């Protein structure tokens, strides 16, 4: 008997993008941690272009405080306020959630 796991899977929305329940593939991508505003914006632009070309919804993700580093002296990110400002700029400038 074939599994009907998909029919029981709940659909969740992230930024208006539905995920699960047999929905089409969604690309969730971005840097592990925000290292710079410019680098984050550049990567977001490239990913948005790729998502548009491939007709795949994109959810951009990046950490502003990456606490799980192998050394407590490693760079953890720009912190909450600065990190959220970069992510807001990515959303405003790139308009990733409006791709599809």
N, C-alpha and C positions, 0 to 999 in steps of 0.2 A: 504494500500500500504506500503510495507516494505521500510525502509530507506536505502539509499545507501551511508551513511555518509563516510564509509571506502573508497569508490571509489573517493571521493572528497578530502580526507585528503592528505596533502602533506607529502612526505618522506623527513626527514632530516637525516644527518649523523653526528654522534658525534664520532670522532676518527675512522672513517671508519665503524662504526656500524649504519646500517639504522634503523630508528625509524619511526613508523606511516605507514599510507597507507595500513593497513592490515598485516604489517610485524609481525613476531613472537615476543613473549615476550622478553624484554630486562631487565636485572637486573641493576638498578642504585642504588648503595649502597656505604656506607662509613661512617666515623664518622662525626658528626655534625661539629666539629672543630678539627683541628690537635692539639692534646695535647702533643704528643711526636713523634719523628721520629720512634722509635722502635714500639710503639703501632700502628702507621699508617701502617708500613710495615707488621706487624704481621696480622692485620686485612685484608690488601690487599691480603696477601697470602691465608688466610682462604677463603675469598670471591672468589678468582680465582679458588681455588680447588673445591669449591661448584659449581661454574659456569661450570667448566669442567665436573664434575660429572653429572650435570643436563642438559648439552649441551645447556646452555643459555648464550648468549653474556653478558659480564659484562662491565659496565662503572663505574669506581671508582670515587667517588666524596668526597671532604672534603673541609671545609672552612679554610682559613688561617687568616681571620679577620671576626669574627662573631660579628657584631656590634649590632644586635638586642637582647641584653641580658636584663634580667629584672632589672639588676643593672649596673650602669656605672662603678662599681668597679669590676665586674666579668671578668674572663679571656676571652679574645677575640680571642686568637690564637697567633701564632708565628710571624705574620706580613707577608708582601708581599715577601720579598727576601727569608727568611728562609722557609716560607710555600711553595713557588714555588720550592725550592730546594728539599724539602721532596717529593712533588708530582712528580717531575722529576725522583727522585730515585725510587719511586713506579713504574713509567712507565718503567724505564730502567731495574730494577731488576725483577719485576713481569711480565712485558710485557703483561699487561691485555688486551690491544687492539688487541693483536695477539692471543687471546684465540680462536676466531672463525673467 
